[in-house]
Amino acid sequence: MKVPSVVLGVLVAAACGDQGVADPGPDPGVADPDEVGAIGDAADAAPFDVLHRAAHGDRPSGSPEVRRALAAGAGRLAALQADTIGDNARNGVDDTDPDDGGWDFIFPATTTSHTATVSFPNLYGETALGAWAAVVGGNAGNRALQVALDAGLGMQRNPDVDSPPDFAFGVLLADLADNPGFAEIARQHYDAKRAAFGGAAGLGTAIRDGRHARHEDGLIAYDVGWLSISAAALDAAFPGAGYGADAQIYSQIVVDDLTAATPDFDLADPTEDSYVIGLAWSQVAAARVGAVELFRDVRARLLDQQHDNGAWPTNAMAPGDDIQSTAIAVETIALTDRANRRARQAMRRGVRFLLDGQAANGGWPDAVGNELPLVDGEILLGIMLARTAEGRDGLTPAATARRAPSAASAPYATPLP
């Protein structure tokens, strides 16, 4: 039987509330860093602040095309979730899924609902942030809100839901649902994980070394970068508790590796595993610590990797269009600095590519016909953050000549458990 826990009454309140956001006017941002020699707010307005402001009217409504994509994508996440609240997945109240609020990892894109397999614990926060993005953007209603709440309930019930994006999700969900219990759950899970590694430095270093040992150096900045955003989220929810210092520690771990004599993730080697994702999340770390020259170097390398049709590849060894790399590039450009003209244009071209790749069911199949809810969530977050105040988002028309996708699906990045 599906029984909600800390959120009884939230859905009723949501039904009476305004899920839309106001148009704030001009596109928020700072002067072109290439012109004024600065990253913008990078050191003070951390990337988490971009997420936080997005929930409070700091994103305009976007073009009809973007709004439709967000609504359809949120509906797809709902259908694929192991729902716990009623029949939000619309596969029957007495369904065969595990009722744990999570998602399967990968499956044929023709799949219509969650399997009977227990959900992967490291997919909750980052996937559910896609539904969160659709709700705070005013593009999806109570069904998407229930997706986020279901994921929050899954986090409450399972202490193993403690991957880097999960803590930020808990804080953002607490704000969205006006329920501080979700932030407290995120805090408890984070504190336990940090303590198990002897503190923030130990946790960040262990993740760095673990990825390196598995030859996944491009994912170091991805995991540790999410930890930095999550720590900043906890600092916003629990000021004065030391979480802001943790955020700085995590970003510095990434920057120290990038600038080491023999780095684990080598910016100059485009054959590195998940090279584009590594570049994308390295922006976040460099922005957090105010490393201006490093930020510019990483940003330039990332933009140079973009294809003519707006997509990004995985790396030089897998040069075809990759939807996850594209989603993460768009997302991290939006999180760090949208005012640089070249970056803004690249971001919009990336959004155009992602919009063109959405299936009729609302999901995003990969080059070989598989789908990952995690990637669907990353795409939804990216296109929500990338919206601008210009009426049609400044998106370029669909490319007339499209680069052929990879013959085989590249390995997907997932947060470490």
N, C-alpha and C positions, 0 to 999 in steps of 0.2 A: 504494500500500500504506500502511496506517495504522500508524505506528510511534510509540509514546510516547517522550518525551525524558527530562526530569529526574525523572520520577515513577515509574520502574520500581520495583515493590515496594510503592508506597503503597497500591494497591488491596488487595493481600494483607494488609497491616497493618490496613487499615480493616475488612476482613472479620472480623478478630479483635478489634476494638475496640468500645467502647460508644459508639454514635452518639447516645445520649440525653443529657438534662441533668437535673439534680436540681431539685426545686422549692425555691426559696430562701425560701419563706415569704411574709411580707407584701410587698405591691407596693412595689418600691423607689421612692424619690422623696423629696421634701422637702415642707415645709409649703406651704400655699397661698400663692403669692406675693402675691395680693391681700390676704392677712391679715398677712404678716410683712414685706412690702415688699422682697422679694428674688426673684431669678430661681431661686434654688436653687443648684446647683453650677455655674451657667453658665460662670463665668470659669475655674474650676479643673478641673472634670470636663467636658471638652469633649465635643461630640456624638460624636466618634470613640470615646470611652470607653464610650458606650452600646453601640455596635457591638461593641467588644472584649469587654465583659462578657457580652454575649449569647452569645458563644462559650464562656463558662466558667460556665454554670449560672445566669446572672442573668435567666433567663426561665423561668417555669413552663411546664408542658406545654400549657396551653390547653384549650379545650373540644374535644370530639370533632369538632364542625363545623369549627373552625379547623384542627385537625390534618388532617382530610380534605382541606381546601382546599389546604393547603401541600403535601401529598403529591401531589395531583392536578396542581397547578400545576407542581411540579418535574418530573413526568413529561411534561407538555406541553413544557416547555423542552428536555427531552432529545430528544423526538421531532422538534423543529424545528431542532435544532443540526446543523451540518456536523461530525459527530463524527469524531474521529481515533483513538479507542481502541476497537478491535473494532467492534461494531455497537450502540453504546449508543442510537442513534436508532431502531434496529429497522427500518431501511429497506434492509437488505442490506449485507454487508461491502463488496461492490463496487458502491457506490451512485454516483449522478451528482453528489453535492454536492462542493464544493471541498476537503473535508477540512482546513478551516482553523480549526475550533473555534468559529466564530462563528455569526451568525444573519442572515437576511434582515431588511429593515426593516419592510415592511408588505405584507400579502397578504390574500386572502379568508380568513375564519375557518374555512372548510372545508378549508383546506390541511392536509396531513398530514405533510409533511417539507420540508426545506430544498431550494431550487432549485439549479441548477447555477451560479448567479451567485456571484461572490466575495463574502464577507461584508463588511458595512460595518465599518471599523476602529473607529468610535466607539460601537459597541454592546456591546462585550465586558464590561467591568467591571460596568456597572450592570445588565445583563441577568443575568449570572452571579451577582450578589449575591442574586438570587432563589433560585437553587439552593442557595447557601451558607446562606441563611436557613432553608430547609427542613431542611438537614442539621444545623445547630447547634441548631435547635429540637427535634431528635429526632423529626421528622415525615417524614423521607425517608432512605433508606439509600444503598447504594453506587451506584445509578444516578444519583442527584442529585450524589453526590460526583464521579462521573466527568464530569458536566457541568461542574462547577467546574474540574476538572483539565484537561479539554479546552480550556476558555477560557484557562486559565493557559498551556497549551502554545501556543495561538494567540498569546498575548501575547509569549511567549519568541521565537517565530519571526518576528514582525512588529514591527519598531520603530515602525511607525505606530500601533500600539495604545497611545496615550498621551493619552487624553481624561481629564478631571478625575476621574471615579470609578475609573479603571483602577488607579491607584496604591494607593488604599485596598484595592481588591479583592486586589491582589497580596500585600499585607501580611496580610490576613485569611486568604487561601488558604494562605500559608506557615504560619500558626498551625494552621489546620485540618488540613493534610496533614503537619504536622511536617517541613516541608521549607523551610529558609530561602532556598533558591534563588529561590523566587517573590518574596520580599521584595526580594532583590537585583536581580531583573529589574525590578521596579517602581521601585526606586531608580535604576537606570541610565536607564530611560525618562524618569523625572521630571527627573533631573539634566540630561539632554540637552535636554529641552524648556525648562527654566528657563534654561539657558545660552543657548539660541537667542534669548531675549528679554532677556538682560542681567540676569537675576535675578528674584526673586519679584514685586517691584513692577512690573517691566516686563511679565511674563507676565499678571498679574492685570489690569493696566491695558489691555493689548492685547485681552484677552477682553472687558472692559467696553466698550471703544470699538468692537470688532467687532460685538457684539450691538446696540449703539446705532445703528451705521451701517446695520444691516439692519432697523431698527425693531423689534427684539426685546428691548426694555428689561426686560420681565418675566423674561427668562432670564439676566440678569446675575448675580443672586444665586444662581441655580441652578448655573451653571458655576463661578463664583468660590467659592461655598459648598462645592461638592464639592472644589475645590482645597484649601480650608482643612481639610476632613476628611482628605483624602489626605496633606497635609503633616503633620497630627497623627499619622496612622498611621505615616508614615515616621519621625517623631520617636520613637514608641514602639518601633519596630524598631531604630532607629539613634540612640540617645540621644546628645546632645552634638554632633550634626552640624549643628545650626542649623535643622532642619526645623520646630521649634516656633515659631521666630520667623517663618518663612514663613507658617504657619497664621494667626498674628496679623495679618500684613500683608494677606493675602487678605480676612479678615473686615473689617478696617478699611477696605479699598477699598469694600466694599459699604456699610458704615455711613456713610462719608464721602459717598457718592453719595446715600443716603437723606436725609441731613441737609443737603445742599447747597441753596443758594438756588434754583437751577434744576436739580433732579435729573434724571438720565436716566430713572430709574424713580420715578414720582411716586405715592407712597402714597395721595394724595388723589384719584387719577384711576382709577376702576374700569374705564375703557375701555382702559387700558394693555394691550398685548399680554401674554398669559399672566399676567394680573394675580394670580390665585390662587397660581400657582406662584411668582411673585415675592414675594408676601407670605410664603408658606410658607418659602422659603429665606432670606428676610430675617430670620426668627426665629433661624435658625442663626447668622448673622453677629452679630446683636445679642447673642445669648447668649454667644458666644465672647468678645466684648470687654467683657461686663458692662454693656452699655448698658440699664439697667433700664427707664427710661421709654420708650425707643424700643421695647424688646421688648414692653412692655405694649400700646403703641399698635398695633404690627404684629399682635400676637396677637389683640387685640380686633377689628381689621378683618378678619382671616382668619376668625374664628368668626362674625362677622356675615354673611359670604358663604355660609355653609352653608345648604343647602336643608332643608326639613322632613323629607325622606326620608333625610338623612345625606350626600347627595352635595354636591360643590362644582361650580360652573361654571368655565368658562375665564376669562371676564371679563364685563363688562356688555354687550358686543356679542355674546357667545355665551353666553347665560344658561342653556342646558340643562345637564343632568347631564353631567359629564366625568369619565371613569374615571381618566385620568392625573392631573388636578388633585386628585381625591379621594385617590388613592394617595399623592401627594406631600404633601398636607396631613396625612394620617394619619402618614406616616413622619416628617415634621419635628416634629410635635407630640411624638411619642414620643422623638425625639432630643434635644429641648430641655427639656421640662418636663411630665411626665405627672401632676403632683400637683395642679395647679389643677383644681378641680372641674368648671368649665364646659368647660375644654379636654379633660379626661378623658372627659366625657360625649360631647362632639363627636367625639372620636377613635373611641369605640366605635360611635357611630351611623354614622360613615364606614366602619368595618369591616363593619358589618351591610350597608350598601349594596353594598360590594364582594363580600361573600360571596353576596349574592343575584344578582349579575351573572355569576357564574362559569358557564361552559358545561360540558356533560357531558364534553367532552374535556380539561378542566382549564384552558383558556385563558379570556381575557376579551375577547369581541368588543366593538367600539365600536358606536355608534348606527346605523352604516350597514353593519354586518356585516364590517368589517375587523378584523384583529388585528395587534398589534405585540409581539414577544417582549420588547422593552425595557419596555413597559408591564406585561406579565405579571410581569417581574422586579421592577418597582417595587411592584406590588401585593403580591407575596409578601414582600418586605422589610418593607413597611408593616404587614401584618397580623401578621407574626412579632413585630415590635418593639412592637406595640400590646397584646399579650396581658397579662393581669393575673393575679393570684393568686386571683381570685374564680372559683369553680368553672365558671361558664358565661361568663366574660369580662365580665360586666356588660353584655352587648349588649342593645340594645332589640329588641323584636320587629320583624319586617318591617313597613314602613309600609303602612297600608291604602290610602292614596292616593299613587301615585307620580307625580312630576313627569315630564312628557314629555321624552324625550331630545332633543338638538339634531337639527334636520332634516338637517344635514350635519356631517361630522366636522370638528372644529377642528384646526388645525395642531398637530402633536405636537412636544413639546420633546425634543430629543436633545442630548447633550453635544457641544460643539465638538470636532472632531478635533484 
